[in-house]
Amino acid sequence: MNQAPINFEAIHQQVNQLLHTERWCDAEELLRQAMSSGSVPIPLWRQLYVAFRQQRKISEATQVLEMIVQAVPGDMVTRFDLAEMLLMQGEFTRGWREYRFRYKVDQNRLLERHIQKTRWEGQTITGKTLLIHDEQGYGDTFQFLRLVEQARERSGASIVLEVNREAYQLARGITGYDQLIVEGTLPPAFDFHCELMSLPAALGLQLSQLPGRIPYLFADPGRIERWRTRLLDLPRPLVGLVWAGRPTHANDKRRSMSLSDMAPLAQEGITFLSLQKGPAALQADAPPPGMSLLSLSDEIQDFDDTAAILSLIDTLITVDSSPAHLAGALGRPAWVLLPFVPDWRWLLERKDSPWYPGMRLFRQPVPDQWQAVMQSVSMALKELKSPA
């Protein structure tokens, strides 16, 4: 007697509901049952990738993506996902290559600069002008400005560096550019261009080459003195807090928290400083019980203020957001709180970051739970307060 054909569309809808309600294990089990019958449509493999990824089954998730890319080489969403999986595992050679497909993904198309010039791929172009331009978030800019000097050395070109207005003053202090301009202004004539986050691929950046020279960003001395006066009478240690990233970030639900989640950090003898910006800054008006918190949010006008404060305090405790990268680029202490499945640049398992020496990473052991993270950070604060 012939078996009735499997209704893959119905399974797809069931799994979608399971994924929507974050029942990752149940979604995986249902998909495995369907796949045991033989060949299944690609959309179900995509769902299996999501179920694996959210359970931090990174090897299995990568294998699924590899299979999809082999079957459908033109699936750019999958190629971009594969790039992030490879980079998360430290496989930089293939990861950077696949990362170039980010502009083929619908959600990133608006970020792409349509420039009628050749993208620089790492070759020598002595006597030419190379435009290097930033492209994504502020943290990305802070992280990859380190590569501008290498780009000039490798290319032999005159470098025009274009950055967003908010990073302009800090970018002035790096080496490697011949002209610095603000995004939105008309650049001088140039022969080649390269996005800041395409520099790793062009330069063939490897994990073993990190971190390079640290620091490579520097706070303005005048701002430092101004903030030194502002913070002078506060009891030390001084600990900066950032508990939420940009709300529009695709993964903000998992990477951000509320100030109340940081209640376990409250202890006598520590002055906490809110460096939080955006809507979440209002939470500083009602700090957790026992937390001595001074909000500097309204006094911080730009990243130059943030950089000066980071240059003076004992450490920064932050979720995965731009202040983490700014502190790292400044060579300042930072403790970064990471979700169960981190962004690719934080790699896996490590308690340190190859990008930023001295940075400490505190990772969620289970999804969406910050309690264990806060307990570990609380213990580290006791050590900060009473160093051996």
VEXDREN-2710 file (C-alpha; in Angstrom, 1 decimal):
% VEXDREN-2710
k/r/px/py/pz
1/MET/0.0/0.0/0.0
2/ASN/1.5/3.4/-1.1
3/GLN/2.2/5.9/1.6
4/ALA/0.5/9.3/1.3
5/PRO/2.9/12.0/0.1
6/ILE/4.3/14.2/2.9
7/ASN/2.6/17.6/3.0
8/PHE/5.8/19.7/3.2
9/GLU/3.9/23.0/3.1
10/ALA/1.9/22.0/6.2
11/ILE/5.2/21.1/7.9
12/HIS/6.7/24.4/6.9
13/GLN/3.8/26.2/8.5
14/GLN/4.0/24.2/11.7
15/VAL/7.7/24.8/12.0
16/ASN/7.2/28.5/11.4
17/GLN/4.8/28.6/14.3
18/LEU/7.3/26.7/16.5
19/LEU/10.1/29.1/15.5
20/HIS/7.9/32.1/16.1
21/THR/7.3/30.9/19.7
22/GLU/11.0/30.1/20.1
23/ARG/10.4/26.3/20.5
24/TRP/13.7/25.5/18.8
25/CYS/14.0/21.9/20.0
26/ASP/10.5/21.0/18.9
27/ALA/11.1/22.6/15.5
28/GLU/14.3/20.6/15.1
29/GLU/12.6/17.4/16.0
30/LEU/9.7/17.9/13.6
31/LEU/12.1/18.8/10.8
32/ARG/14.3/15.7/11.4
33/GLN/11.2/13.5/11.2
34/ALA/10.2/15.1/7.9
35/MET/13.8/14.8/6.5
36/SER/14.0/11.1/7.4
37/SER/11.7/10.4/4.5
38/GLY/14.3/11.6/2.0
39/SER/14.6/14.7/-0.2
40/VAL/12.9/17.8/1.3
41/PRO/12.5/21.4/-0.1
42/ILE/15.2/24.0/0.7
43/PRO/12.9/26.2/2.8
44/LEU/12.8/23.4/5.4
45/TRP/16.5/23.2/5.5
46/ARG/16.5/27.0/6.1
47/GLN/14.2/26.4/9.1
48/LEU/16.5/23.7/10.4
49/TYR/19.4/26.2/10.2
50/VAL/17.5/28.7/12.4
51/ALA/16.6/26.0/14.9
52/PHE/20.3/24.9/15.1
53/ARG/21.6/28.4/15.3
54/GLN/19.3/29.5/18.1
55/GLN/20.4/26.4/20.1
56/ARG/24.0/27.4/19.4
57/LYS/24.6/24.2/17.5
58/ILE/27.0/26.1/15.3
59/SER/28.7/23.1/13.6
60/GLU/25.3/21.7/12.6
61/ALA/24.0/25.1/11.5
62/THR/27.1/25.6/9.3
63/GLN/26.7/22.2/7.7
64/VAL/23.1/23.0/6.7
65/LEU/24.2/26.3/5.2
66/GLU/27.0/24.6/3.2
67/MET/24.5/22.2/1.8
68/ILE/22.1/25.0/0.8
69/VAL/24.9/27.1/-0.8
70/GLN/26.0/24.0/-2.8
71/ALA/22.4/23.4/-4.0
72/VAL/21.5/27.0/-4.6
73/PRO/24.6/29.1/-5.1
74/GLY/22.6/32.2/-5.9
75/ASP/20.9/32.2/-2.4
76/MET/22.6/35.3/-1.1
77/VAL/20.8/35.3/2.2
78/THR/22.2/31.9/2.9
79/ARG/25.7/33.0/1.8
80/PHE/25.6/35.9/4.2
81/ASP/24.4/33.7/7.0
82/LEU/27.3/31.3/6.2
83/ALA/29.7/34.2/6.4
84/GLU/28.7/34.9/9.9
85/MET/28.8/31.3/10.9
86/LEU/32.3/30.9/9.5
87/LEU/33.6/34.1/11.1
88/MET/32.1/33.2/14.5
89/GLN/34.2/30.0/14.3
90/GLY/37.3/32.0/13.4
91/GLU/37.4/30.7/9.8
92/PHE/38.4/34.1/8.5
93/THR/39.6/33.2/5.0
94/ARG/36.3/31.8/3.8
95/GLY/34.2/34.0/6.1
96/TRP/35.4/37.3/4.7
97/ARG/34.9/35.9/1.2
98/GLU/31.3/35.1/1.9
99/TYR/30.8/38.3/3.9
100/ARG/31.0/40.2/0.6
101/PHE/27.5/39.0/-0.2
102/ARG/26.0/41.1/2.5
103/TYR/24.8/43.7/0.0
104/LYS/22.9/41.1/-1.9
105/VAL/20.6/40.6/1.1
106/ASP/17.4/42.8/1.0
107/GLN/17.8/44.2/4.5
108/ASN/21.3/45.5/3.6
109/ARG/20.6/46.8/0.1
110/LEU/19.9/50.3/1.4
111/LEU/23.3/50.4/3.1
112/GLU/25.2/49.8/-0.2
113/ARG/27.0/52.7/-1.9
114/HIS/26.5/52.5/-5.6
115/ILE/29.9/53.8/-6.7
116/GLN/30.9/53.7/-10.3
117/LYS/34.5/52.8/-9.5
118/THR/36.3/49.4/-9.0
119/ARG/36.3/47.9/-5.6
120/TRP/39.8/47.6/-4.3
121/GLU/40.7/43.9/-3.7
122/GLY/44.1/44.2/-2.1
123/GLN/46.3/44.8/-5.1
124/THR/49.1/47.5/-5.4
125/ILE/47.7/50.7/-6.9
126/THR/50.6/53.0/-6.4
127/GLY/49.9/56.5/-7.7
128/LYS/46.1/56.0/-7.5
129/THR/43.6/57.3/-5.0
130/LEU/41.6/54.9/-2.8
131/LEU/38.3/56.0/-1.1
132/ILE/37.6/54.0/2.1
133/HIS/34.2/54.6/3.4
134/ASP/32.3/53.3/6.5
135/GLU/29.0/51.6/6.0
136/GLN/27.1/50.2/9.0
137/GLY/26.9/50.9/12.7
138/TYR/29.2/53.1/14.9
139/GLY/30.7/50.0/16.5
140/ASP/31.7/48.6/13.1
141/THR/33.5/51.9/12.3
142/PHE/35.4/51.9/15.6
143/GLN/36.4/48.2/15.1
144/PHE/37.7/48.4/11.6
145/LEU/39.4/51.8/11.5
146/ARG/42.4/49.8/12.7
147/LEU/42.9/48.6/9.1
148/VAL/43.2/51.9/7.3
149/GLU/46.9/52.1/7.8
150/GLN/47.4/48.6/6.5
151/ALA/45.3/49.4/3.5
152/ARG/47.6/52.3/2.6
153/GLU/50.7/50.2/3.1
154/ARG/49.3/47.4/0.9
155/SER/47.9/49.6/-1.8
156/GLY/50.5/52.2/-2.1
157/ALA/47.6/54.6/-2.8
158/SER/46.6/58.0/-1.5
159/ILE/43.8/57.3/1.0
160/VAL/40.7/59.3/1.3
161/LEU/38.8/58.2/4.4
162/GLU/35.1/58.9/4.7
163/VAL/33.4/58.4/8.1
164/ASN/30.1/59.3/9.6
165/ARG/29.9/62.7/11.4
166/GLU/29.7/61.1/14.8
167/ALA/33.0/59.3/14.4
168/TYR/34.8/62.1/12.6
169/GLN/36.7/63.7/15.5
170/LEU/37.9/60.3/16.8
171/ALA/38.9/59.2/13.3
172/ARG/41.2/62.3/13.0
173/GLY/43.6/60.6/15.4
174/ILE/44.3/57.4/13.4
175/THR/47.1/57.0/11.0
176/GLY/46.9/55.8/7.4
177/TYR/44.8/58.4/5.6
178/ASP/45.8/61.4/3.5
179/GLN/42.4/63.1/3.6
180/LEU/39.5/62.7/6.0
181/ILE/36.0/63.7/5.0
182/VAL/32.5/63.4/6.5
183/GLU/29.9/61.2/5.0
184/GLY/27.6/63.2/2.8
185/THR/30.2/65.6/1.5
186/LEU/31.6/65.4/-2.0
187/PRO/34.8/63.4/-2.1
188/PRO/37.8/64.4/-4.2
189/ALA/38.4/62.4/-7.4
190/PHE/39.4/58.8/-6.7
191/ASP/40.2/55.7/-8.7
192/PHE/39.2/52.8/-6.4
193/HIS/36.9/52.4/-3.4
194/CYS/36.5/49.9/-0.5
195/GLU/34.0/49.7/2.3
196/LEU/35.6/49.7/5.8
197/MET/34.2/46.3/6.5
198/SER/35.5/44.9/3.1
199/LEU/39.1/45.7/4.2
200/PRO/39.5/42.4/6.0
201/ALA/38.8/40.5/2.8
202/ALA/41.1/42.7/0.7
203/LEU/43.9/42.4/3.3
204/GLY/43.4/38.7/3.9
205/LEU/43.0/39.4/7.7
206/GLN/43.6/36.3/9.8
207/LEU/42.9/35.7/13.5
208/SER/46.6/35.3/14.2
209/GLN/47.2/38.9/13.1
210/LEU/44.9/40.4/15.7
211/PRO/44.8/42.7/17.6
212/GLY/47.5/44.8/15.9
213/ARG/48.5/48.1/17.5
214/ILE/46.2/49.0/20.5
215/PRO/45.1/51.7/21.1
216/TYR/44.4/53.2/17.7
217/LEU/41.8/55.7/18.8
218/PHE/42.5/58.5/21.3
219/ALA/40.2/60.7/23.4
220/ASP/40.6/64.5/23.0
221/PRO/42.9/65.8/25.8
222/GLY/40.6/68.8/26.4
223/ARG/37.6/66.6/26.8
224/ILE/39.5/64.3/29.2
225/GLU/40.4/67.3/31.4
226/ARG/36.8/68.5/31.4
227/TRP/35.5/65.1/32.5
228/ARG/38.4/64.6/35.0
229/THR/37.1/67.7/36.8
230/ARG/33.5/66.4/36.6
231/LEU/34.3/63.0/38.1
232/LEU/37.0/64.2/40.5
233/ASP/35.0/64.0/43.8
234/LEU/33.3/60.7/43.1
235/PRO/34.3/57.6/45.1
236/ARG/36.3/55.0/43.2
237/PRO/36.1/52.6/41.6
238/LEU/34.1/54.2/38.8
239/VAL/32.2/51.8/36.6
240/GLY/30.3/52.8/33.5
241/LEU/27.1/51.0/32.6
242/VAL/25.4/50.6/29.2
243/TRP/22.5/48.1/29.3
244/ALA/20.9/48.6/25.9
245/GLY/22.0/49.0/22.3
246/ARG/20.3/50.6/19.4
247/PRO/16.6/49.5/19.4
248/THR/16.5/49.2/15.6
249/HIS/19.3/46.6/15.6
250/ALA/18.1/43.2/14.2
251/ASN/19.1/41.3/17.3
252/ASP/18.4/44.0/19.9
253/LYS/15.8/41.8/21.7
254/ARG/18.6/39.3/22.7
255/ARG/21.6/41.6/23.1
256/SER/20.0/44.3/25.2
257/MET/18.6/44.2/28.8
258/SER/17.0/46.6/31.2
259/LEU/18.8/48.4/34.0
260/SER/16.8/46.3/36.5
261/ASP/18.5/43.2/35.2
262/MET/21.7/44.7/36.5
263/ALA/20.4/44.8/40.1
264/PRO/22.8/42.0/41.3
265/LEU/25.7/44.4/40.5
266/ALA/24.7/46.8/43.3
267/GLN/27.2/46.8/46.1
268/GLU/28.7/49.3/48.5
269/GLY/31.9/51.1/47.5
270/ILE/31.3/51.3/43.8
271/THR/30.1/54.4/41.9
272/PHE/28.2/53.4/38.8
273/LEU/27.9/55.9/35.9
274/SER/25.2/55.6/33.4
275/LEU/26.6/56.1/29.9
276/GLN/23.4/54.9/28.3
277/LYS/22.0/56.9/25.4
278/GLY/18.6/56.6/23.7
279/PRO/15.2/55.8/25.2
280/ALA/16.7/53.3/27.7
281/ALA/18.6/56.1/29.4
282/LEU/15.4/57.1/31.3
283/GLN/15.7/53.9/33.3
284/ALA/18.6/55.6/35.2
285/ASP/16.0/57.7/37.0
286/ALA/15.0/54.6/39.0
287/PRO/18.2/52.6/39.7
288/PRO/18.1/49.2/41.4
289/PRO/18.1/49.3/45.2
290/GLY/21.5/49.8/46.7
291/MET/23.1/50.9/43.4
292/SER/24.9/54.2/43.7
293/LEU/24.2/55.4/40.1
294/LEU/25.0/58.8/38.6
295/SER/23.5/59.4/35.2
296/LEU/25.8/61.2/32.7
297/SER/23.5/60.5/29.8
298/ASP/22.3/64.0/29.3
299/GLU/25.8/65.4/29.7
300/ILE/27.3/63.2/27.0
301/GLN/26.9/65.1/23.8
302/ASP/28.9/62.8/21.4
303/PHE/31.3/59.9/21.2
304/ASP/34.2/62.3/22.1
305/ASP/32.6/62.7/25.5
306/THR/32.2/59.0/25.8
307/ALA/35.8/58.4/24.9
308/ALA/37.0/60.8/27.5
309/ILE/34.9/59.2/30.2
310/LEU/36.2/55.7/29.2
311/SER/39.7/57.1/29.5
312/LEU/39.1/58.0/33.2
313/ILE/36.9/55.2/34.7
314/ASP/38.0/51.9/36.0
315/THR/36.0/49.7/33.7
316/LEU/32.9/49.7/31.4
317/ILE/30.2/47.1/31.8
318/THR/28.2/47.0/28.6
319/VAL/26.0/44.9/26.3
320/ASP/27.2/44.3/22.7
321/SER/27.0/47.9/21.4
322/SER/29.2/50.7/20.1
323/PRO/30.7/51.7/23.5
324/ALA/32.2/48.3/23.7
325/HIS/34.2/48.8/20.5
326/LEU/35.1/52.3/21.4
327/ALA/36.5/51.2/24.7
328/GLY/38.4/48.4/23.0
329/ALA/39.8/50.7/20.3
330/LEU/40.9/53.1/23.1
331/GLY/42.7/50.3/24.9
332/ARG/40.4/50.8/27.9
333/PRO/39.0/48.1/30.2
334/ALA/35.5/46.8/29.2
335/TRP/33.4/43.9/30.3
336/VAL/31.0/42.9/27.5
337/LEU/27.8/41.0/28.2
338/LEU/26.9/38.6/25.4
339/PRO/23.7/36.7/24.5
340/PHE/23.6/33.0/24.2
341/VAL/24.3/33.2/20.5
342/PRO/26.7/36.1/20.1
343/ASP/27.5/38.3/17.1
344/TRP/30.1/36.7/14.9
345/ARG/32.9/39.1/16.0
346/TRP/32.9/37.7/19.6
347/LEU/33.7/34.2/18.4
348/LEU/32.7/31.3/20.6
349/GLU/33.4/30.2/24.2
350/ARG/36.3/32.6/24.7
351/LYS/36.4/34.9/27.8
352/ASP/38.6/37.3/26.0
353/SER/38.6/39.1/22.6
354/PRO/41.4/38.8/20.0
355/TRP/40.3/42.2/18.7
356/TYR/40.8/44.0/22.0
357/PRO/43.4/43.0/24.6
358/GLY/42.2/43.3/28.2
359/MET/38.5/43.0/27.3
360/ARG/36.5/40.5/29.3
361/LEU/33.5/38.6/27.8
362/PHE/30.7/37.4/30.0
363/ARG/28.4/35.0/28.0
364/GLN/24.9/33.7/28.7
365/PRO/25.0/30.0/29.5
366/VAL/21.4/29.6/28.5
367/PRO/19.2/31.7/26.1
368/ASP/17.6/34.9/27.3
369/GLN/18.8/34.6/30.9
370/TRP/21.1/37.3/32.3
371/GLN/21.1/36.1/36.0
372/ALA/24.2/33.9/35.7
373/VAL/26.0/36.6/33.8
374/MET/25.2/39.1/36.4
375/GLN/26.5/36.8/39.2
376/SER/29.8/36.4/37.4
377/VAL/30.1/40.2/36.8
378/SER/29.2/40.8/40.5
379/MET/32.1/38.6/41.6
380/ALA/34.5/40.4/39.2
381/LEU/33.4/43.7/40.7
382/LYS/34.3/42.5/44.1
383/GLU/37.8/41.8/42.8
384/LEU/37.9/45.2/41.1
385/LYS/37.0/46.8/44.4
386/SER/39.6/44.8/46.4
387/PRO/42.4/43.9/44.0
388/ALA/44.8/41.3/45.2
END
